[in-house]
Amino acid sequence: AEKLRIVAGPLAEEVEETKLRVLFEQLSQVIKELLGEATNHHTSIGKQYDAFQNKIKTAMMGDDAEYMRVLQIDQDLDKEMRRLADKKRDLQRQLEEVTVDFGAAEARKRQHTQSSAKVINLYTQRMKAFTGEDGKMTTTFKTAQGALDRSTRAHEFLSGLCDVTLLK
């Protein structure tokens, strides 16, 4: 990565371009959040100003009941906006926590994969060796089972013949 030289008083430090980009992105996010809060504040103050202007107009027209209704709605909307802004900040905080937790889990997964590679390779090699041995053992077992079945049938047949000859 290309290095930039930053001079701050008597200290000089080399910083990678990517680190600067990350820093600038973080600063941009902070400014964006401040802009959002300033916009919300401006909107809230604007609504209060409009409500005040409406109050003056209503007072001049003698319609205090309508003014009170408008003012109440305005106050209710301000409360809702504050509640939603708080909820938004909470969700952003939770998202940041989940992002950190996710990064940690990814790191643990990479570390586990690296540390368990020997075990997996050894297991795979043993299973390959057992596959050949398993085939041989299965064939031998089936052959023995066939011999047992034939011997059992022959024994039963001969026992039956003995029983028939004893009865006569």
Disulfide bonds with the S-S distance in Angstrom:
none
